[in-house]
Amino acid sequence: MYGLWKPRVLGAWRLPATGPAILAVNHSHNVDGPMVMGVAPRPTHFLIKKEAFVGPLGSFLTGIGQLKVDRTSADRAAISEALGVLDNGGVLGIFPEGTRGEGDFASLRAGLAYFAVRSGAPIVPVAVLGSSDRPGRLIKALPPLRSRVDVVFGDPFEAGDGSGRRTRKALDEATERIQKQLTRHLENARRLTGR
């Protein structure tokens, strides 16, 4: 990442040095996941749509520990693998909106709340800013080479209410709490970076 762009990483120290953690990353460009993987202070295992696992890229993603997920159904294998990452004290990366979009955390899917409440792992919000500002001249699908991309890590927080409940209502309430925290972090990151 540092060879192709000029990442400015702020607050990486907020990611706990040990133990399970979940990175909740906004997603407005294809480069957001690789950017976070490249600059995070700990190895990160992202849940990535199964459609990306084709040819050499699929072997590469599997080789670096990324997790294939079928977004059309409740993918039990992916859920089990993701919980395994957290059970082993690893870092799980999730795009809570489920797909690339505006990157504003406006519509969260329930997966993030489920993993956070089920595992008890803290959520670390991550805002990637500048990746979708303008297309590159040589490769339109990527940000311009050597352009600045900001990656801002926020304060870790717990998604659950402390009761340990894992009911549908508890997950819905956790999703609301998460959305507020992620939206607040994104606003702070924009203010901090001037984007």
Phi, psi and chi 1 to 4 in degrees:
 res  aa     phi    psi   chi1   chi2   chi3   chi4
   1 MET       -  -39.8  -66.5  -62.3  114.6      -
   2 TYR   -70.5  -22.9  -73.5   95.8      -      -
   3 GLY   -78.7  -29.9      -      -      -      -
   4 LEU   -96.4  -35.7  -62.8  173.2      -      -
   5 TRP  -129.3 -176.8  -65.5  -78.1      -      -
   6 LYS  -118.0   78.6  -67.4 -168.6  -93.5 -176.9
   7 PRO   -67.2  138.3   -9.2   19.4      -      -
   8 ARG  -113.6  113.1  179.2  171.2   60.5  168.1
   9 VAL  -103.9  122.5 -177.7      -      -      -
  10 LEU  -120.0  132.5  -55.3  169.8      -      -
  11 GLY    76.8   17.7      -      -      -      -
  12 ALA   -58.5  -25.6      -      -      -      -
  13 TRP   -64.4  -15.3   54.6  -90.5      -      -
  14 ARG   -73.4  -21.3  -68.9 -177.6  170.0  117.9
  15 LEU   -70.1  121.0  175.7   60.9      -      -
  16 PRO   -52.3  138.4  -25.9   34.6      -      -
  17 ALA   -69.4  -26.3      -      -      -      -
  18 THR  -139.9  166.1   59.6      -      -      -
  19 GLY    84.1  168.6      -      -      -      -
  20 PRO   -68.4  146.9   26.8  -33.8      -      -
  21 ALA  -155.4  153.0      -      -      -      -
  22 ILE  -120.0  123.4  -59.7  171.5      -      -
  23 LEU   -91.0  120.7  -63.1 -177.4      -      -
  24 ALA  -102.8  107.1      -      -      -      -
  25 VAL  -110.8  132.3 -176.7      -      -      -
  26 ASN   -68.5  157.2   68.7  -36.6      -      -
  27 HIS  -140.8   97.4 -165.0   24.0      -      -
  28 SER  -116.9   -7.0   61.1      -      -      -
  29 HIS  -149.6  153.9 -163.4  -77.3      -      -
  30 ASN   -59.0  -26.9  -76.3  -27.2      -      -
  31 VAL   -81.7   -9.3   80.3      -      -      -
  32 ASP   -59.4  -49.0  -64.1  -18.5      -      -
  33 GLY   -61.9  -53.2      -      -      -      -
  34 PRO   -58.6  -35.1  -26.3   33.4      -      -
  35 MET   -62.5  -47.1 -177.4   64.3   67.8      -
  36 VAL   -65.3  -42.4  172.2      -      -      -
  37 MET   -58.0  -38.7  -77.9 -177.7 -122.1      -
  38 GLY   -75.7  -25.1      -      -      -      -
  39 VAL  -112.4  -12.0  -57.0      -      -      -
  40 ALA   -65.1  143.6      -      -      -      -
  41 PRO   -73.8   -8.2   20.6  -26.6      -      -
  42 ARG  -132.4  151.5  -66.0  176.5   58.0 -168.4
  43 PRO   -58.4  138.0  -19.6   29.2      -      -
  44 THR  -124.0  134.8  -56.1      -      -      -
  45 HIS  -108.0  106.0  -53.9  -87.3      -      -
  46 PHE   -88.8  145.6  -90.7   91.2      -      -
  47 LEU   -81.7  118.7  -77.9  166.5      -      -
  48 ILE  -125.1  139.0  -59.6  173.1      -      -
  49 LYS   -55.6  140.9   63.4 -177.2  178.5 -179.5
  50 LYS   -61.1  -25.1   71.9  175.6 -174.7  175.8
  51 GLU   -62.5  -21.5  -66.1   84.5   -0.7      -
  52 ALA   -78.8  -16.6      -      -      -      -
  53 PHE   -89.0   66.9  -74.2   77.5      -      -
  54 VAL  -123.0  143.5  -67.7      -      -      -
  55 GLY    55.4 -146.4      -      -      -      -
  56 PRO   -60.5  -33.1  -19.0   27.2      -      -
  57 LEU   -62.4  -39.8  178.3   60.2      -      -
  58 GLY   -61.0  -45.4      -      -      -      -
  59 SER   -63.6  -39.8  -60.6      -      -      -
  60 PHE   -63.6  -49.0  174.0   73.7      -      -
  61 LEU   -59.7  -44.0  -69.3  172.2      -      -
  62 THR   -63.0  -41.7  -58.6      -      -      -
  63 GLY   -63.2  -30.7      -      -      -      -
  64 ILE   -96.5   12.5   61.6  169.7      -      -
  65 GLY    87.1   18.9      -      -      -      -
  66 GLN   -82.8  154.6  -55.8  -45.4  -57.1      -
  67 LEU  -110.5  126.8  -49.2  174.0      -      -
  68 LYS   -82.5  131.1 -178.1 -170.7  -40.8 -175.4
  69 VAL  -130.9  136.7   63.3      -      -      -
  70 ASP   -91.1  111.6 -178.2   -9.9      -      -
  71 ARG   -81.2   -4.3  -61.4  178.4  -58.9  164.3
  72 THR   -84.5  -12.2   61.8      -      -      -
  73 SER  -152.1  176.6   63.6      -      -      -
  74 ALA   -74.8  101.6      -      -      -      -
  75 ASP   -82.2   94.5 -173.8  -20.5      -      -
  76 ARG   -58.9  -39.0  -60.7  -99.0 -179.8 -122.3
  77 ALA   -64.0  -44.3      -      -      -      -
  78 ALA   -65.7  -40.5      -      -      -      -
  79 ILE   -61.0  -45.0  -68.1  168.6      -      -
  80 SER   -63.5  -44.0  177.8      -      -      -
  81 GLU   -63.4  -42.7  -73.6 -177.7   55.8      -
  82 ALA   -64.3  -43.9      -      -      -      -
  83 LEU   -64.2  -33.6  -71.3  171.8      -      -
  84 GLY   -63.1  -40.1      -      -      -      -
  85 VAL   -58.3  -46.6  165.5      -      -      -
  86 LEU   -69.6  -40.5  -64.0  169.9      -      -
  87 ASP   -60.1  -30.8  -72.4  -15.6      -      -
  88 ASN   -89.1    9.8  -70.0  -35.1      -      -
  89 GLY    80.2   19.7      -      -      -      -
  90 GLY   -91.0 -178.4      -      -      -      -
  91 VAL  -109.3  125.0  178.4      -      -      -
  92 LEU  -105.6  129.5  178.8   65.7      -      -
  93 GLY  -102.8  133.0      -      -      -      -
  94 ILE  -135.9  139.5  -65.3 -179.9      -      -
  95 PHE   -96.8   99.4  -60.3  113.3      -      -
  96 PRO   -62.8  -19.7    0.1    0.9      -      -
  97 GLU   -81.8   -9.3  -65.4  166.7  -66.8      -
  98 GLY    84.7  -19.6      -      -      -      -
  99 THR  -158.2  166.9 -171.5      -      -      -
 100 ARG   -70.0  140.1 -161.3  171.0   54.6 -109.0
 101 GLY  -160.4 -137.9      -      -      -      -
 102 GLU   -73.2  -19.5  -65.8  -61.2  -47.5      -
 103 GLY    73.6   28.9      -      -      -      -
 104 ASP  -111.5   10.3   57.9    2.6      -      -
 105 PHE    59.7   26.7  -63.0  121.9      -      -
 106 ALA   -70.4  -35.2      -      -      -      -
 107 SER  -132.8  103.8   59.1      -      -      -
 108 LEU   -91.4  144.4  -59.1 -168.5      -      -
 109 ARG   -92.2  165.7  -62.2  179.3   83.8  175.7
 110 ALA   -77.0  -10.1      -      -      -      -
 111 GLY   -57.9  -44.4      -      -      -      -
 112 LEU   -60.4  -46.9  174.4   57.3      -      -
 113 ALA   -61.2  -42.0      -      -      -      -
 114 TYR   -59.4  -51.5  173.0   78.6      -      -
 115 PHE   -63.7  -39.5  -72.3  118.6      -      -
 116 ALA   -69.0  -45.6      -      -      -      -
 117 VAL   -70.5  -42.2  170.6      -      -      -
 118 ARG   -65.1  -41.7  174.4   87.9  168.7   23.9
 119 SER   -91.6  -24.2   69.1      -      -      -
 120 GLY    78.1    5.0      -      -      -      -
 121 ALA   -71.9  142.6      -      -      -      -
 122 PRO   -70.7  149.8   25.9  -32.4      -      -
 123 ILE   -98.3  131.5  -64.3  172.4      -      -
 124 VAL  -111.7  111.5  177.4      -      -      -
 125 PRO   -71.0  140.9   21.5  -25.4      -      -
 126 VAL  -132.9  125.6 -178.5      -      -      -
 127 ALA  -108.5  124.4      -      -      -      -
 128 VAL  -105.1  118.2 -179.7      -      -      -
 129 LEU  -123.4  137.1  -56.1  170.2      -      -
 130 GLY   102.0   -9.6      -      -      -      -
 131 SER   -73.8  -24.2   60.6      -      -      -
 132 SER  -115.5   15.8   61.4      -      -      -
 133 ASP   -61.2  -46.3  -72.5   -7.4      -      -
 134 ARG  -155.9  152.4   62.5 -171.7 -158.4  -79.4
 135 PRO   -76.2  155.1   25.8  -31.0      -      -
 136 GLY   -72.4  159.3      -      -      -      -
 137 ARG   -77.2  -42.1  -72.6 -172.5  -36.0 -154.0
 138 LEU   -80.3  -46.5  -62.9  174.8      -      -
 139 ILE  -124.2  105.3  -56.6  171.8      -      -
 140 LYS   -61.2  -27.2  -60.5  -73.4 -175.6 -146.0
 141 ALA   -78.2   -3.7      -      -      -      -
 142 LEU  -121.7  155.7  -65.7  174.6      -      -
 143 PRO   -62.2  156.2  -14.2   24.2      -      -
 144 PRO   -55.6  137.5  -21.7   30.6      -      -
 145 LEU   -59.2  142.6  -63.8  176.9      -      -
 146 ARG    67.6   11.8  -54.1  -57.8  -59.8  145.4
 147 SER   -81.8  159.2   63.0      -      -      -
 148 ARG   -84.3  133.5 -168.3 -178.7   86.9 -150.7
 149 VAL  -125.2  125.4  176.5      -      -      -
 150 ASP   -94.2  134.1  -67.3  -38.9      -      -
 151 VAL  -123.1  113.6 -178.7      -      -      -
 152 VAL  -116.6  116.5 -175.8      -      -      -
 153 PHE   -89.2  138.1  -69.6   78.4      -      -
 154 GLY  -104.3 -179.9      -      -      -      -
 155 ASP   -71.0  136.4  -69.8  -40.0      -      -
 156 PRO   -65.2  147.8   -6.0   13.4      -      -
 157 PHE  -146.2  157.9   65.9   91.7      -      -
 158 GLU   -91.6  138.6  -58.4  -66.6  -31.9      -
 159 ALA   -86.2  -32.9      -      -      -      -
 160 GLY   -74.7  171.2      -      -      -      -
 161 ASP   -96.7    6.6   61.2    2.8      -      -
 162 GLY    91.4   -7.7      -      -      -      -
 163 SER   -83.8  -19.2   69.0      -      -      -
 164 GLY    81.7    0.5      -      -      -      -
 165 ARG   -67.0  144.1  -65.1  178.3  -55.3  132.4
 166 ARG  -127.5   31.0  -68.9 -169.7 -113.0  172.1
 167 THR   -76.6  168.0   62.7      -      -      -
 168 ARG   -57.4  -42.6  174.0   42.0   99.1 -154.0
 169 LYS   -63.9  -42.5 -175.9  176.6 -177.7 -147.8
 170 ALA   -62.5  -39.8      -      -      -      -
 171 LEU   -68.7  -39.1  -70.3  177.1      -      -
 172 ASP   -62.8  -42.6  -71.5  -15.1      -      -
 173 GLU   -65.3  -39.1  -69.9  169.4   -3.8      -
 174 ALA   -64.2  -40.3      -      -      -      -
 175 THR   -61.0  -41.0  -60.9      -      -      -
 176 GLU   -63.1  -44.9  -77.2 -177.4   42.0      -
 177 ARG   -61.4  -43.3  -80.9 -169.4  -65.1  -80.6
 178 ILE   -62.0  -46.0  -69.3  168.1      -      -
 179 GLN   -60.4  -41.3 -173.7  162.6   24.7      -
 180 LYS   -62.6  -45.0  -74.0  178.0 -175.6  168.5
 181 GLN   -64.1  -43.8  -70.4  -83.9   58.0      -
 182 LEU   -67.4  -40.6  -64.2 -177.9      -      -
 183 THR   -63.4  -43.1  -58.9      -      -      -
 184 ARG   -62.0  -42.3 -171.3  175.6  -52.0  123.0
 185 HIS   -63.4  -43.4  170.9   65.3      -      -
 186 LEU   -62.2  -41.4 -173.3   58.1      -      -
 187 GLU   -61.7  -44.5  -70.3  167.3   -0.9      -
 188 ASN   -64.0  -41.0  -71.5  -22.3      -      -
 189 ALA   -64.1  -40.8      -      -      -      -
 190 ARG   -64.5  -41.1  -75.2 -176.3  173.1  143.9
 191 ARG   -66.0  -43.1 -163.1  166.6   29.8 -105.2
 192 LEU   -64.1  -39.0 -175.8   65.0      -      -
 193 THR   -95.1  -11.7   60.7      -      -      -
 194 GLY    74.6   23.7      -      -      -      -
 195 ARG  -105.3      -  -70.3 -170.2 -177.4 -102.1
